[in-house]
Amino acid sequence: MIATIFYIWNVLLLISIALIFLRNDWREMFNDIFSQLFTPNLLGFIAMVFVLYIFLPLTIPYSIKNILGIKNEDK
């Protein structure tokens, strides 16, 4: 059961990374990610990898919204 959850999460992680390339602002996204990843602090690097592993799959709906060009009407 736990292995299945990790497998599904890893697939979602790969999908979210692929969707980043389809966004209009993909360069800014990768610049932000890599600027945070490549810090001289080892603890900061490990923490950032953990945060990216947890939160990147959660960005799938926002990436799809950006790709489709749907504007936020909640202003």
Backbone as CSV, one residue per row, in Angstrom:
resi,resn,N_x,N_y,N_z,CA_x,CA_y,CA_z,C_x,C_y,C_z
1,MET,0.819,-1.188,0.000,0.000,0.000,0.000,0.868,1.259,0.000
2,ILE,1.867,1.298,0.902,2.737,2.468,0.974,3.571,2.596,-0.297
3,ALA,4.018,1.473,-0.841,4.791,1.505,-2.080,3.943,2.045,-3.227
4,THR,2.665,1.723,-3.248,1.768,2.226,-4.283,1.591,3.732,-4.163
5,ILE,1.483,4.218,-2.948,1.346,5.660,-2.729,2.601,6.389,-3.205
6,PHE,3.782,5.862,-2.874,5.025,6.479,-3.343,5.140,6.418,-4.866
7,TYR,4.695,5.334,-5.463,4.737,5.215,-6.920,3.838,6.263,-7.568
8,ILE,2.622,6.400,-7.063,1.693,7.387,-7.620,2.233,8.797,-7.412
9,TRP,2.802,9.070,-6.236,3.354,10.399,-5.973,4.527,10.700,-6.905
10,ASN,5.364,9.709,-7.178,6.494,9.911,-8.093,6.021,10.148,-9.515
11,VAL,4.959,9.465,-9.927,4.397,9.709,-11.254,3.839,11.129,-11.325
12,LEU,3.129,11.550,-10.278,2.622,12.918,-10.238,3.750,13.942,-10.240
13,LEU,4.855,13.612,-9.591,6.021,14.497,-9.593,6.573,14.663,-11.005
14,LEU,6.683,13.573,-11.728,7.164,13.646,-13.113,6.201,14.414,-13.997
15,ILE,4.904,14.228,-13.793,3.907,14.965,-14.568,4.012,16.459,-14.272
16,SER,4.192,16.807,-13.013,4.290,18.226,-12.665,5.545,18.863,-13.260
17,ILE,6.636,18.134,-13.307,7.854,18.666,-13.929,7.655,18.838,-15.425
18,ALA,6.979,17.886,-16.057,6.702,18.005,-17.492,5.774,19.176,-17.778
19,LEU,4.801,19.408,-16.915,3.873,20.514,-17.124,4.541,21.868,-16.946
20,ILE,5.590,21.915,-16.142,6.304,23.186,-15.973,6.878,23.639,-17.319
21,PHE,7.339,22.710,-18.133,7.911,23.075,-19.436,6.868,23.634,-20.393
22,LEU,5.604,23.364,-20.162,4.545,23.861,-21.036,4.006,25.215,-20.607
23,ARG,4.422,25.686,-19.455,3.956,26.981,-18.958,4.616,28.120,-19.715
24,ASN,3.959,29.281,-19.695,4.535,30.464,-20.326,5.741,30.979,-19.559
25,ASP,5.740,30.794,-18.256,6.800,31.318,-17.405,7.734,30.220,-16.897
26,TRP,8.016,29.244,-17.740,8.802,28.096,-17.284,10.234,28.482,-16.926
27,ARG,10.788,29.469,-17.607,12.165,29.872,-17.273,12.242,30.474,-15.878
28,GLU,11.259,31.300,-15.542,11.232,31.887,-14.210,11.027,30.817,-13.138
29,MET,10.183,29.839,-13.453,9.941,28.751,-12.499,11.234,27.990,-12.209
30,PHE,11.965,27.612,-13.273,13.202,26.867,-13.067,14.289,27.725,-12.443
31,ASN,14.325,29.005,-12.773,15.294,29.888,-12.112,15.032,29.951,-10.615
32,ASP,13.772,30.047,-10.228,13.442,30.071,-8.798,13.809,28.758,-8.122
33,ILE,13.482,27.653,-8.770,13.769,26.345,-8.175,15.271,26.129,-8.032
34,PHE,16.023,26.381,-9.098,17.456,26.113,-9.051,18.206,27.110,-8.177
35,SER,17.713,28.343,-8.086,18.384,29.291,-7.198,18.218,28.876,-5.742
36,GLN,17.100,28.238,-5.413,16.907,27.748,-4.062,17.656,26.438,-3.811
37,LEU,17.759,25.616,-4.835,18.429,24.320,-4.672,19.928,24.456,-4.463
38,PHE,20.550,25.306,-5.248,22.004,25.390,-5.227,22.481,26.436,-4.232
39,THR,22.250,26.140,-2.984,22.752,26.972,-1.902,23.984,26.280,-1.330
40,PRO,24.897,27.051,-0.746,26.095,26.418,-0.187,25.819,25.636,1.091
41,ASN,24.617,25.689,1.591,24.253,25.021,2.829,23.682,23.640,2.526
42,LEU,24.277,22.594,3.057,23.820,21.227,2.817,22.442,20.981,3.422
43,LEU,22.208,21.506,4.606,20.908,21.344,5.239,19.812,22.050,4.439
44,GLY,20.130,23.214,3.899,19.181,23.941,3.056,18.873,23.178,1.779
45,PHE,19.881,22.534,1.202,19.685,21.741,-0.009,18.758,20.557,0.269
46,ILE,19.007,19.852,1.362,18.185,18.683,1.710,16.746,19.121,2.003
47,ALA,16.592,20.228,2.710,15.252,20.731,3.021,14.523,21.144,1.747
48,MET,15.228,21.772,0.811,14.586,22.213,-0.434,14.182,21.022,-1.296
49,VAL,14.993,19.984,-1.357,14.633,18.784,-2.109,13.383,18.151,-1.502
50,PHE,13.314,18.100,-0.199,12.144,17.545,0.481,10.897,18.382,0.191
51,VAL,11.030,19.703,0.263,9.891,20.589,-0.015,9.442,20.449,-1.467
52,LEU,10.370,20.377,-2.397,10.004,20.203,-3.804,9.320,18.864,-4.029
53,TYR,9.798,17.822,-3.380,9.193,16.499,-3.528,7.747,16.497,-3.028
54,ILE,7.498,17.219,-1.967,6.151,17.263,-1.401,5.233,18.181,-2.214
55,PHE,5.709,19.360,-2.595,4.812,20.374,-3.141,4.727,20.439,-4.658
56,LEU,5.675,19.917,-5.400,5.559,19.990,-6.856,4.329,19.270,-7.410
57,PRO,3.975,18.086,-6.953,2.752,17.476,-7.466,1.483,18.272,-7.136
58,LEU,1.531,19.076,-6.095,0.371,19.892,-5.745,0.189,21.077,-6.681
59,THR,1.186,21.375,-7.517,1.095,22.495,-8.445,0.498,22.100,-9.794
60,ILE,0.114,20.856,-9.970,-0.439,20.402,-11.253,-1.668,21.217,-11.664
61,PRO,-2.652,21.448,-10.793,-3.812,22.248,-11.237,-3.432,23.669,-11.643
62,TYR,-2.472,24.282,-10.950,-2.063,25.638,-11.286,-1.314,25.678,-12.615
63,SER,-0.537,24.644,-12.897,0.156,24.573,-14.183,-0.844,24.400,-15.320
64,ILE,-1.838,23.559,-15.113,-2.865,23.368,-16.150,-3.629,24.665,-16.363
65,LYS,-3.943,25.365,-15.282,-4.643,26.644,-15.388,-3.802,27.654,-16.163
66,ASN,-2.491,27.683,-15.907,-1.602,28.594,-16.614,-1.479,28.219,-18.079
67,ILE,-1.392,26.945,-18.376,-1.258,26.486,-19.757,-2.505,26.834,-20.560
68,LEU,-3.674,26.644,-19.965,-4.929,26.934,-20.652,-5.231,28.419,-20.722
69,GLY,-4.502,29.219,-19.956,-4.673,30.667,-19.990,-5.891,31.142,-19.228
70,ILE,-6.314,30.407,-18.239,-7.471,30.800,-17.447,-7.019,31.847,-16.441
71,LYS,-7.679,32.997,-16.471,-7.337,34.090,-15.563,-8.090,33.912,-14.258
72,ASN,-7.518,34.438,-13.200,-8.148,34.394,-11.883,-9.180,35.501,-11.804
73,GLU,-10.441,35.170,-11.640,-11.521,36.134,-11.599,-11.925,36.505,-10.178
74,ASP,-11.135,36.123,-9.181,-11.481,36.374,-7.786,-10.960,37.708,-7.284
75,LYS,-10.743,38.650,-8.160,-10.142,39.934,-7.757,-11.083,40.744,-6.964
